[in-house]
């Protein structure tokens, strides 16, 4: 069949002419730089529609200088592939030709960007596909502009000129995904790993690398091999950044011969951008024993015999506020982050959003606050969510006893008292055993203490300080975000109990 060509009217001044054409599909080739590397998720639906109705829109095509065939210009690779497939399957002449709009050739980068805009507009384009297209565009811009290299700033400008607006920060994340992660996590990225997850992995790699250099000084270059091996081990469609973090923590702890809990604290500090809670102190084997001294009136008093807390060797104030943890556990969907009671100071009220008024939301809020507190203090693995019952969470066990060998006295006291605060707000030693025990691991020391009602076993395995020390050991030493979360958690506990009493609901029923 002869080609039917109809010249269109010239477009507005300053724009190129287009030509309407009716072409055999064998003269049209898919664009080889198509940003979409996988099968279009709408493939079957589009194929069914074309089978019944034919193409509802013409293909937009172009032709490279000196080429015989045409290529798809801006989207349409899927429709072209379907037309060729339908003709092979049916032999129907309807699928041998396609109505097309020919656009004059300009630059290779313009065609690539036209495909990227079209695919992005239609949606379902993965982050790695967008990232690879942007990186390929950077190389094309350098070639077309005769530059050795295109900076991120220049790339941002050129992309915007082509109608694709991305920030330098996003460009940086895309290049990290393409050049750093894709060789290690191809299955994960192809499965749809998004920008937020890529950002978390990048932060985790930086933080873990820093901890490695600090703790494993004899083999600083070994981190690259370990990070690569762990990424490849966990590569798959069901990616979990938490598994990568646990693997890195285990490797650092084993190599440095340090408690994994100490590594978690150090890693949390790197992730939040604050000074580590565990500086290089002389370790203690057990909590200090109280001793008798005379007060100013000659009467014996009990003291702990320790010095006042000091700033670390860098001179950094350890009570300075830390930024929010970018890897912090996300709040569940029912969590509305309720506020405080009226008798709390206005400054704390200002940090508290609207007040949830149902048990489901309050329990979710309690779990979120407890998780954040535990994570920032290196005991995040001890908090377990408990939806629909109790106070919204439980504690799986007591902190690892090896912390006494790794932490300085103040840090150990803070973690121990915080654990008791979390235990109080979850009623771990008050709740009915039949409601608590099934939730605790079989090897949990806390479970054994509760089963046998052995309070001494519990006290012997977690340093239990005089309650009168809570103020200077915990309240004054907590970072501001932790202090606010602790106040909010206690307030949430009160709200749950008050609401249960008002509605007649059994908390542990």
C-alpha positions in Angstrom: 0.0 0.0 0.0 1.4 3.4 -0.9 2.1 5.9 1.8 -0.5 8.6 2.2 1.1 11.9 3.2 -0.8 15.1 4.0 1.1 18.3 4.8 -0.3 20.1 7.9 -0.6 23.8 8.4 2.5 25.5 9.8 2.4 25.9 13.5 2.8 29.2 15.4 5.8 31.3 14.6 9.0 29.9 16.0 7.8 26.3 16.0 8.6 23.5 13.4 6.1 22.1 11.0 4.6 18.7 11.5 3.4 16.2 8.9 0.5 13.8 9.0 1.4 10.4 7.6 -0.1 6.9 7.2 2.8 4.5 7.4 3.5 0.7 7.4 4.5 -0.2 10.9 7.5 -2.1 9.6 9.0 1.4 8.8 8.7 2.5 12.4 11.1 1.4 15.0 10.8 1.7 18.8 13.1 4.4 20.4 16.1 2.5 21.7 16.7 4.9 24.5 13.2 4.5 25.8 13.2 5.4 29.6 10.8 2.5 30.3 13.0 -0.6 30.6 10.3 -3.0 31.8 6.9 -3.9 30.4 4.2 -1.3 30.7 1.9 -2.4 33.6 -1.0 -1.3 31.4 0.1 -3.5 28.5 -2.7 -6.0 28.6 -5.4 -3.2 28.9 -3.9 -1.2 26.0 -3.6 -4.3 23.8 -7.3 -5.3 24.4 -8.4 -1.7 23.5 -6.3 -1.7 20.3 -7.6 -5.1 19.3 -11.1 -3.9 19.4 -10.9 -0.2 18.5 -7.6 0.3 16.8 -5.3 3.2 17.7 -7.3 6.1 19.2 -4.3 8.5 18.8 -1.7 8.8 16.1 1.9 7.8 16.8 4.3 10.8 17.1 7.4 9.9 15.1 10.6 11.5 13.9 13.5 10.5 11.6 17.2 10.9 12.2 19.2 12.6 9.4 20.2 10.1 6.8 18.0 7.2 8.3 15.5 5.2 6.2 13.2 4.2 9.0 11.3 6.3 11.5 11.5 6.1 15.3 8.8 6.9 17.9 9.4 10.5 19.1 7.5 11.0 22.3 5.8 8.0 23.9 4.1 5.2 21.8 6.7 2.4 22.1 4.1 0.2 23.8 1.4 0.9 21.2 3.8 0.2 18.3 4.9 -3.1 19.9 1.3 -4.1 20.4 0.4 -3.3 16.8 3.3 -5.6 15.6 2.3 -8.3 18.0 -1.4 -8.2 17.0 -0.5 -8.5 13.3 1.7 -11.5 14.0 -1.1 -13.1 16.1 -4.1 -12.3 13.8 -2.8 -11.4 10.3 -5.4 -8.6 10.3 -4.6 -5.9 7.8 -5.9 -3.3 10.3 -2.6 -3.7 12.3 -0.2 -3.3 9.3 -0.4 0.6 9.2 -0.7 3.4 11.7 -1.7 7.0 11.5 1.4 9.1 12.5 2.5 12.7 13.1 6.0 13.3 11.9 8.1 15.9 13.8 11.3 17.3 12.3 14.5 16.0 13.9 16.2 18.4 16.3 18.6 16.8 18.8 18.9 13.3 20.4 18.4 14.8 23.8 15.1 16.3 22.8 13.8 13.0 21.8 14.9 11.3 25.0 13.4 14.1 27.1 10.1 13.9 25.1 9.9 10.2 25.9 10.7 10.9 29.6 8.0 13.6 29.9 5.4 11.4 28.2 6.2 8.3 30.3 6.3 10.3 33.5 3.0 12.0 32.6 1.3 8.7 32.1 2.6 7.4 35.4 3.9 4.0 36.5 7.5 4.9 35.6 9.8 3.6 38.3 12.3 5.8 40.0 15.2 3.9 38.6 13.9 4.3 35.0 13.6 8.1 35.6 17.1 8.1 37.1 18.7 6.3 34.2 17.0 8.6 31.7 18.3 11.7 33.5 21.8 10.2 33.7 21.7 9.4 30.0 20.5 12.9 29.2 23.4 14.3 31.1 25.8 12.4 28.8 23.9 13.6 25.7 23.9 17.2 26.9 27.7 17.1 27.3 28.1 15.7 23.8 25.8 18.2 22.2 27.2 21.2 24.1 30.8 20.0 23.5 31.5 20.0 27.2 33.8 17.6 29.0 31.2 17.3 31.8 27.8 18.8 32.6 27.5 19.9 36.3 24.5 19.1 38.3 23.5 22.8 38.2 23.8 22.9 34.4 21.9 19.6 34.1 19.1 21.1 36.2 19.0 24.1 33.8 19.0 21.9 30.6 16.3 19.6 32.0 14.1 22.5 32.8 14.7 23.9 29.3 13.3 20.6 28.0 10.3 20.9 30.3 11.4 18.4 32.9 12.0 20.1 36.3 14.0 18.4 38.9 16.2 19.8 41.7 19.9 19.3 42.2 19.1 17.2 45.3 16.9 14.9 43.3 19.5 14.6 40.6 22.0 13.6 43.3 19.7 10.9 44.5 19.1 9.7 41.0 22.9 9.4 40.3 23.4 7.5 43.5 20.6 5.1 42.5 22.1 4.5 39.0 25.8 4.4 39.7 26.0 3.2 43.3 22.9 1.1 44.0 21.8 -0.4 40.6 25.0 -2.6 40.3 24.2 -3.9 43.8 20.4 -4.0 43.9 19.1 -4.5 40.3 16.1 -6.6 41.4 15.1 -4.3 44.2 15.2 -1.2 42.0 13.5 -2.9 39.1 10.7 -3.9 41.4 10.0 -0.3 42.1 12.1 0.9 45.0 11.3 4.6 45.3 13.1 7.8 46.1 12.4 7.7 49.9 13.9 4.3 50.2 17.0 5.2 48.1 17.5 8.2 50.4 17.3 6.0 53.5 19.9 3.6 52.0 22.2 6.5 51.2 22.0 7.9 54.7 22.5 4.4 56.2 25.6 3.8 54.1 27.1 7.1 55.1 26.4 6.6 58.8 27.6 3.0 58.8 30.7 3.9 56.9 31.5 6.6 59.5 30.9 4.1 62.4 33.1 1.6 60.7 36.0 4.0 60.3 35.7 5.0 64.0 35.5 1.4 65.3 37.4 -0.7 62.8 40.5 1.5 62.4 42.8 -1.4 61.5 40.8 -2.3 58.3 39.0 0.9 57.2 38.7 -0.1 53.6 36.9 -3.3 54.3 33.5 -1.6 54.6 33.1 -1.4 50.8 33.3 -5.1 50.5 30.9 -5.7 53.4 28.3 -3.2 52.1 28.5 -4.7 48.6 28.0 -8.2 49.9 25.1 -7.3 52.1 23.2 -5.4 49.4 23.6 -8.3 47.0 22.5 -10.8 49.7 19.2 -8.9 50.3 18.5 -7.8 46.7 15.0 -8.8 45.7 11.5 -7.5 45.2 10.7 -7.6 49.0 13.5 -5.2 50.0 13.8 -4.3 53.7 16.3 -1.6 54.6 16.0 -2.8 58.2 17.7 -6.1 57.2 20.6 -4.2 55.6 21.0 -2.1 58.8 20.9 -5.2 61.0 23.5 -6.8 58.8 25.8 -3.8 58.9 25.4 -3.6 62.7 26.3 -7.2 63.1 29.4 -6.9 60.9 30.7 -3.8 62.7 30.0 -5.3 66.1 31.8 -8.6 65.3 34.8 -6.9 63.6 35.2 -4.4 66.4 34.4 -6.9 69.1 31.9 -4.5 70.6 28.3 -5.1 71.8 25.8 -4.7 69.0 23.7 -2.5 71.3 26.6 -0.1 71.5 26.9 -0.1 67.7 23.2 0.7 67.4 23.6 3.7 69.7 26.5 4.9 67.7 24.7 4.4 64.4 21.6 6.2 65.6 23.8 9.1 66.6 25.3 9.3 63.1 21.9 9.1 61.5 20.5 11.9 63.6 23.5 14.1 63.2 24.4 14.4 66.9 27.3 13.4 69.0 27.4 9.7 69.8 25.9 8.7 73.2 28.8 6.3 73.7 32.2 8.1 73.8 35.4 6.3 74.7 34.9 5.9 78.4 36.5 3.4 80.7 34.0 0.6 80.8 32.4 -0.6 84.1 31.6 -4.2 84.9 28.6 -3.5 87.1 26.6 -0.5 88.3 28.3 1.5 91.1 27.4 0.5 94.7 26.2 3.2 97.0 28.5 4.4 99.8 28.1 6.2 103.0 29.3 9.8 103.4 28.6 12.6 105.9 26.5 15.5 105.0 27.2 19.0 106.3 25.5 18.2 109.6 27.6 15.0 110.2 24.7 12.7 109.3 25.4 9.7 107.1 23.7 9.9 103.6 23.6 7.5 100.6 25.5 8.6 97.5 26.5 7.0 94.2 30.0 8.3 94.4 30.2 9.6 90.8 31.2 12.8 89.2 28.8 15.3 87.6 28.0 14.7 83.9 30.5 16.4 81.6 30.6 17.4 78.0 32.5 15.0 75.8 36.1 15.4 74.8 35.2 17.5 71.7 33.4 20.0 74.0 30.0 19.3 72.5 27.0 19.7 74.8 25.4 16.3 74.9 22.0 17.8 75.8 21.8 19.8 72.5 18.7 19.2 70.5 19.1 16.6 67.7 17.4 16.8 64.3 14.7 14.3 63.6 15.9 10.8 62.7 15.4 10.3 58.9 15.2 6.5 59.5 12.8 6.8 62.4 9.9 4.3 62.4 6.9 5.8 60.7 3.7 6.3 62.6 0.9 3.9 61.8 -2.0 5.2 59.7 -4.3 5.5 62.7 -1.9 7.6 64.7 -3.1 11.2 65.0 -0.4 12.4 67.3 -2.6 13.7 70.0 -1.8 16.6 72.4 -1.2 17.2 76.1 -3.4 17.9 79.0 -4.2 21.5 79.9 -1.9 21.6 82.8 1.2 21.0 80.7 3.2 24.1 79.8 2.4 26.1 76.8 5.8 25.4 75.2 5.1 21.7 75.2 1.5 22.3 74.0 2.9 24.2 71.0 4.7 21.0 69.9 1.6 18.8 70.2 -0.9 18.5 67.3 -4.6 17.7 67.6 -5.8 15.3 70.3 -6.9 11.8 69.3 -10.1 10.7 71.1 -10.4 7.0 70.4 -8.4 4.0 71.8 -7.2 2.8 68.4 -5.5 6.2 67.6 -4.2 6.6 71.2 -2.6 3.1 71.1 -1.0 3.9 67.8 0.3 7.1 69.1 1.8 5.3 72.2 3.6 2.8 70.0 5.0 5.5 67.8 6.3 7.6 70.7 7.8 4.5 72.5 9.4 3.4 69.3 11.0 6.8 68.6 12.3 6.9 72.2 13.8 3.4 72.0 15.3 4.0 68.6 17.1 7.1 69.6 18.5 5.3 72.6 19.7 2.2 70.9 17.0 -0.3 72.2 14.6 -0.1 69.3 14.5 -3.9 68.9 12.8 -4.2 72.4 9.5 -2.4 71.4 6.8 -4.5 69.8 3.5 -3.0 68.5 0.3 -4.3 70.2 -2.8 -3.1 68.2 -6.2 -3.5 69.7 -5.1 -4.3 73.3 -3.3 -2.9 76.2 -1.4 0.4 75.8 -0.4 -0.1 72.1 3.0 -1.8 72.6 4.9 -4.2 74.8 8.6 -4.6 75.6 10.1 -7.9 74.4 12.9 -8.1 76.9 15.4 -6.1 79.1 18.4 -4.3 77.5 21.4 -6.6 76.8 23.5 -7.1 79.9 26.7 -6.4 77.8 25.8 -2.7 77.8 27.4 -2.5 81.2 30.7 -3.3 79.5 30.3 -0.8 76.8 28.5 2.3 78.2 29.7 4.9 80.6 27.8 5.2 83.8 25.6 8.1 82.8 24.6 6.5 79.5 23.8 3.2 81.1 21.7 4.9 83.8 19.7 6.8 81.1 18.9 3.7 79.1 17.9 1.7 82.2 15.6 4.4 83.6 14.1 5.0 80.2 13.4 1.3 79.9 11.5 1.4 83.2 9.6 4.4 81.9 8.6 2.5 78.8 7.7 -0.5 80.9 5.5 1.7 83.1 3.7 3.2 80.2 3.0 -0.3 78.7 2.1 -1.9 82.1 4.6 -4.7 81.6 4.7 -5.7 85.3 1.0 -5.0 85.9 -0.8 -6.5 82.9 -2.4 -9.9 83.1 0.2 -12.6 82.4 -2.1 -14.3 79.9 -2.1 -11.1 77.8 1.6 -10.4 78.0 3.5 -13.7 78.0 2.4 -15.0 74.5 3.9 -11.8 73.0 7.3 -12.3 74.5 10.1 -14.5 72.9 10.7 -17.9 74.6 14.2 -16.9 75.5 13.2 -13.5 76.9 14.6 -12.9 80.4 11.7 -10.5 81.0 9.3 -13.4 80.2 11.0 -15.7 82.6 10.9 -13.1 85.4 7.2 -12.5 84.8 6.3 -16.2 84.6 8.1 -17.0 87.8 7.1 -13.7 89.5 10.9 -13.3 90.2 11.4 -9.6 90.8 15.0 -10.2 91.9 15.8 -11.8 88.5 14.5 -8.7 86.8 16.4 -6.3 89.1 19.6 -8.2 88.8 19.5 -8.0 85.0 18.6 -4.3 84.6 20.1 -1.6 86.7 17.3 -0.3 88.8 18.2 3.1 90.3 16.7 5.0 93.2 13.6 6.6 91.8 14.8 9.9 93.2 17.6 9.8 90.7 15.2 10.0 87.7 15.5 13.7 87.4 19.2 14.2 86.9 19.8 10.7 85.5 17.1 10.9 82.8 15.0 14.1 82.6 17.8 16.6 82.5 20.0 14.4 80.2 17.4 13.6 77.5 17.7 15.5 74.2 14.7 17.9 73.7 13.0 15.6 71.2 13.2 12.6 73.6 11.9 14.7 76.5 8.9 15.9 74.5 8.2 12.3 73.3 8.4 11.0 76.9 6.0 13.7 78.2 3.6 12.9 75.3 3.9 9.2 76.0 3.0 9.6 79.6 0.1 11.8 78.7 -1.1 9.3 76.1 -1.0 6.6 78.8 -3.3 8.8 81.0 -5.7 9.4 78.1 -6.0 5.7 77.3 -6.8 4.8 80.9 -9.2 7.7 81.3 -11.0 6.9 78.1 -11.3 3.2 79.0 -12.8 4.1 82.4 -15.3 6.5 80.8 -16.4 4.0 78.2 -16.2 0.8 80.3 -13.7 -0.8 78.0 -11.3 -3.4 79.5 -7.8 -2.3 78.5 -6.5 -5.9 78.6 -9.8 -7.6 77.7 
